[in-house]
Every structure is written in C-alpha cells, then in structure tokens.
Amino acid sequence: MRSIRFPAEKAPDAIEVIRAAFGVGRELTTVEEARLREAFARYEEEHGRGDLLSPSEYFVGELGDDFRNAYIQTYENRRLESLRTTLKSLAANRCPRCGGSRPGTLDHHLPKKEYAEFSVYPKNLVACCQECNGKKGATVGGNPEETFLHPYFDSIPPVAFIKVDLDVQETHVTATVSFDPDAPIADTLLKARMKYQFEKIDVNARIESEIIEYITERSANISQMVEAPNPTNVADYLRQYAITTDSLYTCGSWQSALLRKLAENHDFCSGGYKVMLPQSLEDAPA
C-alpha cells in the first residue's frame, strides 16, 4: 500500500467534471452546486473517511441516481474517459492497495450506492487492480480501525511494515508476506487501518504470482550480473538493489522487504537462487 500525490494544481474542477458528465441534457442547479461544494469541502476536511462522513440526505432517490448514472461517462469513448486515464496514470502502473497488479479499474473510495454525491468526484475515484476493487467492495468503515486508507490523503510512513517468510528448498523458493505487528508506526490508528486493509484485501494472495516472478527475475540478475557470486557478493547485490527499489516503491514496499529477506538468507545467497533460474540460464556455461 502506498500514497499517491493528487495534483491539485492540475486537477479538473469537480463541479465542471459533473457538468461534463451530465452533458447538455441535464443542467446542474444552483442549489445542487452549493450542496456539492459543501460535500466536497467536508470530504477533504475528513480525508474521505467513511467513519466521519455520513451520506447526504439531499442526493437521494432519482436525484442520487442522476449522479450515480453520470459515472458511466468515465468509460471508454465517453465524455469523461480522459478523467479515468488521468487517475490511472497517478497510480504509476502499480495498484496502491496491494502494490502488485496493474491498476485497471477505478474504485469509489466511498461507494456510490450510499454516497451518490461523490459518484464522479475525482478525489473519490482511486485507480486500483480489479482484485483489490472486488475485495474492498462497498466497504465504508463504520469503525475508525476499519476504514480503508485513502491514497490521496493518508500518508504512509517511510518505514518497513511488511514481514516476509522465506522458504528455500532444493527445487523451489517461496515467500509469503504479512503485515508486521512490530512495524515502527507511531500513529496507532493509522497502523490499525494499515493492518486491516492489508488483511482485508489479502495482499499475500494478491501478489503471490508477482512474488514468484520477482524472485525469478532477481535470480536471473544474480546469475548474469554478479561476478564471483559467493554468498557475500550476492547479499551485497540484493541489499543494493533494495536501496534502488526504495526510491521506486518506498522502503515499505513488498519488493524492498523481499529483497532484504533474500539478502539475509544464507541458503539463497550461497546458491539457492539457482533453483529459480530459467532453463536457458541453468544450461549456460559458467
């Protein structure tokens, strides 16, 4: 999980987005605009937290349906397709919920079924992978500890918070990830929310295939790039790669946690990585 910087200076005006979604056949009334601006201001004030924001009693019934149906305009070849493209680009090709799969969908951080007023509010739309979108579903978070992190508002601390369990065997290398209960996160509520989200979307299951692919890629790199690949040199390579990875995904990413765990494992560094090599590299001359 990670934070995303929402480009406020380049963001489209939320009211204009709604007008564009409605098109010429449906005008936004003065009262509706005032109510929306009030709701958006409240959303920002409370950082989109469902435990602090109640659905508007104004945007209900057919009026609420107007706003929910307006979301259709974010689909391909519709009037707000560019908004979807912009929001997906903010995620930088990695789902902010799990850090693994590509962000192919838009998630309503507060579900549009209950919060019609935020159906096409740009800051309520978060690009994420299909699996995380499905796992989160219509989660609102009535309890503070069970509110999903908002990538645009919640600041993930720059610390390692993922625990990796590694299993190096004669025929394979596997790894599982979990939220580290000993992670040095001072904000206890934030830590509880991070743990809840990590387990709710089952990050380990989300990135299982990514982990295998990542270990395979690093093993191939070791075989091809590390001179005299003794345990010390392999461990040094992995630690250095972890530092580079920190700058790409932050030190709290599963990639960084996995690299450091691999570097600590003597069996892997002393040749265990070879079991993950593609056949073409296994047969290559030393």
C-alpha positions in Angstrom: 0.0 0.0 0.0 1.2 3.5 -0.7 0.2 7.1 -1.0 -0.5 8.9 -4.3 0.0 12.6 -4.8 -3.1 14.1 -6.2 -2.0 17.0 -8.5 -4.3 19.7 -7.0 -2.8 22.4 -9.3 -3.7 20.4 -12.4 -6.9 18.7 -11.2 -10.1 19.4 -13.0 -12.7 21.4 -11.2 -15.0 18.9 -9.6 -18.2 20.9 -10.5 -17.1 21.1 -14.1 -16.5 17.4 -14.1 -20.1 16.8 -13.1 -21.4 19.3 -15.7 -19.4 17.4 -18.4 -20.8 14.1 -17.1 -24.4 15.4 -17.4 -23.9 16.9 -20.8 -26.3 19.3 -22.4 -29.4 17.3 -21.5 -29.1 17.9 -17.7 -28.1 21.2 -16.1 -26.8 21.4 -12.6 -29.0 23.7 -10.4 -27.7 26.4 -8.2 -28.9 24.5 -5.1 -27.2 21.3 -6.3 -23.9 23.0 -6.9 -24.0 24.6 -3.4 -24.7 21.3 -1.8 -22.0 19.6 -3.8 -19.4 22.2 -2.9 -20.3 21.8 0.7 -20.0 18.0 0.5 -16.6 18.2 -1.3 -15.2 20.5 1.3 -16.3 18.2 4.0 -14.8 15.2 2.1 -11.4 17.0 2.0 -11.7 18.0 5.7 -12.3 14.4 6.8 -9.9 12.9 4.2 -12.7 10.8 2.7 -13.1 8.7 5.9 -16.3 6.7 6.0 -16.4 6.7 9.7 -16.6 10.5 9.7 -18.7 11.2 6.7 -22.4 10.5 6.5 -24.2 10.2 3.1 -26.0 13.3 2.1 -29.7 13.3 2.7 -30.2 15.6 -0.2 -28.8 13.4 -3.0 -31.3 10.5 -2.7 -33.9 8.9 -4.9 -33.9 9.9 -8.6 -31.5 12.8 -7.9 -29.0 10.4 -6.5 -29.5 8.1 -9.5 -28.6 11.0 -11.8 -25.2 11.3 -10.1 -24.6 7.5 -10.0 -25.5 7.2 -13.6 -23.2 10.0 -14.5 -20.2 7.8 -13.6 -20.8 5.9 -16.9 -19.3 8.8 -18.7 -15.8 7.8 -17.3 -15.9 4.6 -19.5 -14.1 4.2 -22.8 -15.3 6.6 -25.6 -17.4 8.6 -23.1 -17.2 12.2 -22.2 -15.0 11.6 -19.1 -12.7 9.0 -20.5 -9.8 11.3 -20.1 -10.5 11.6 -16.3 -10.2 7.8 -16.0 -6.9 7.9 -17.9 -5.5 10.7 -15.7 -6.4 8.9 -12.5 -4.9 5.7 -13.6 -1.7 7.4 -14.6 -1.4 8.8 -11.0 -1.0 5.2 -9.8 2.2 4.8 -11.8 1.3 1.3 -13.1 1.0 -0.2 -9.6 -2.1 -0.8 -7.5 -1.9 1.5 -4.4 -3.8 -1.1 -2.4 -1.7 -4.2 -2.8 1.4 -2.8 -4.7 1.2 -5.6 -7.2 -1.2 -5.9 -10.1 -1.8 -3.1 -12.6 -4.5 -0.6 -11.7 -7.0 -1.4 -14.4 -10.2 -0.1 -12.6 -11.5 2.9 -10.7 -12.6 2.3 -7.2 -15.2 4.5 -5.5 -13.4 5.1 -2.2 -16.8 5.9 -0.6 -19.3 3.7 -2.6 -21.6 5.5 -4.9 -24.5 3.4 -3.8 -24.5 5.2 -0.4 -22.7 8.4 -1.4 -24.2 9.4 -4.7 -22.8 12.9 -4.4 -19.2 11.5 -4.8 -20.0 9.3 -7.8 -17.8 11.4 -10.1 -15.9 13.4 -7.6 -12.3 13.0 -8.8 -10.8 12.6 -5.3 -13.2 9.8 -4.5 -12.0 7.8 -7.5 -8.9 5.7 -7.0 -7.2 3.6 -9.6 -6.6 0.0 -8.4 -6.5 -3.5 -9.6 -9.6 -5.5 -10.2 -8.9 -7.9 -7.4 -8.5 -5.2 -4.8 -11.5 -3.4 -6.0 -13.5 -6.6 -5.6 -12.1 -7.3 -2.1 -12.8 -3.8 -0.9 -16.2 -3.8 -2.4 -18.6 -1.3 -0.8 -16.5 -1.1 2.4 -17.2 2.2 4.2 -15.6 1.6 7.5 -18.0 2.4 10.3 -15.2 1.8 12.9 -12.1 4.0 12.7 -9.8 0.9 12.7 -11.7 -0.5 9.7 -11.5 2.4 7.3 -9.5 1.8 4.2 -6.6 4.1 3.6 -7.2 6.9 1.2 -4.1 7.1 -1.2 -4.7 10.8 -1.8 -4.9 11.8 1.8 -3.3 9.2 4.1 0.5 9.5 4.3 2.1 6.1 4.6 5.2 6.4 6.9 8.6 5.7 5.3 9.2 2.6 7.3 9.3 -1.2 6.6 5.9 -2.6 7.6 5.9 -5.9 5.7 7.1 -9.2 7.1 8.5 -11.8 4.8 8.7 -15.5 5.5 11.1 -17.3 3.1 11.3 -21.0 2.3 14.4 -22.1 0.3 14.2 -25.7 -0.9 16.2 -27.8 -3.3 13.6 -27.4 -6.0 12.0 -24.0 -5.3 12.0 -20.8 -3.4 8.7 -19.4 -2.0 7.9 -16.4 0.1 4.8 -15.2 1.9 4.1 -11.7 3.2 2.1 -10.3 6.1 1.7 -7.1 8.0 4.5 -6.7 10.6 2.9 -6.2 14.0 6.2 -4.7 15.2 6.4 -2.1 12.4 7.6 1.2 13.9 4.5 3.2 13.2 3.8 5.7 15.9 0.2 6.5 14.9 -1.7 3.6 16.4 -4.9 4.3 14.4 -3.0 4.5 11.1 -1.2 1.3 12.0 -4.5 -0.5 12.8 -6.0 0.8 9.5 -3.0 -0.4 7.5 -3.2 -3.9 9.1 -6.9 -4.1 8.5 -6.6 -3.2 4.8 -3.6 -5.5 4.3 -5.6 -8.4 5.6 -9.0 -7.4 4.1 -7.7 -7.5 0.6 -5.3 -10.4 1.4 -2.2 -8.8 -0.1 -0.3 -12.1 0.0 -2.9 -13.7 -2.3 -2.9 -10.6 -4.5 0.8 -10.7 -5.2 1.6 -14.4 -4.9 2.4 -14.8 -8.6 4.2 -11.4 -8.6 6.5 -12.7 -5.8 7.4 -15.8 -7.8 8.1 -13.8 -10.9 10.2 -11.2 -8.9 12.4 -13.9 -7.2 12.9 -15.5 -10.7 14.0 -12.2 -12.2 16.4 -11.4 -9.3 17.8 -14.9 -9.6 18.5 -14.4 -13.3 20.1 -11.0 -12.5 22.4 -12.6 -9.9 23.4 -15.3 -12.4 24.2 -12.8 -15.2 25.4 -9.7 -13.3 27.2 -10.7 -10.1 30.8 -11.5 -10.6 32.1 -14.4 -8.4 28.6 -15.0 -6.9 29.6 -16.1 -3.5 27.2 -15.5 -0.5 28.7 -12.2 0.4 28.6 -10.7 -3.2 25.1 -12.0 -3.7 23.9 -10.5 -0.4 25.5 -7.2 -1.2 23.9 -7.1 -4.7 20.5 -7.7 -3.2 20.9 -5.1 -0.5 22.0 -2.5 -3.1 19.1 -3.5 -5.3 16.8 -2.9 -2.3 18.1 0.6 -1.9 17.3 1.3 -5.5 13.9 -0.2 -5.1 13.2 2.0 -2.1 13.4 5.0 -4.4 10.9 3.4 -6.8 8.3 1.9 -4.5 9.4 3.2 -1.0 11.0 1.1 1.8 7.6 -0.1 2.8 7.0 -2.0 -0.4 6.9 -5.8 -0.6 9.7 -5.7 -3.2 12.1 -4.0 -0.8 11.1 -6.3 2.1 11.6 -9.4 -0.1 15.0 -8.2 -1.3 16.3 -7.7 2.2 14.9 -11.0 3.3 16.7 -12.7 0.4 19.9 -11.0 1.3 19.7 -12.3 4.9 19.1 -15.9 3.8 22.4 -17.8 3.6 20.9 -20.7 1.7 19.5 -18.5 -1.0 22.7 -16.4 -1.4 25.0 -19.4 -1.4 23.3 -20.9 -4.4 19.7 -21.5 -3.6 18.8 -18.8 -6.1 19.8 -21.2 -8.9 16.7 -23.3 -8.5 14.7 -20.4 -9.7 16.7 -19.9 -12.9 15.0 -20.4 -16.3 16.2 -23.5 -18.1 18.2 -21.4 -20.6 20.3 -19.9 -17.8 20.7 -23.1 -15.9 22.3 -24.7 -19.1 24.5 -21.7 -19.8 28.3 -22.2 -19.2 29.7 -20.7 -16.0 
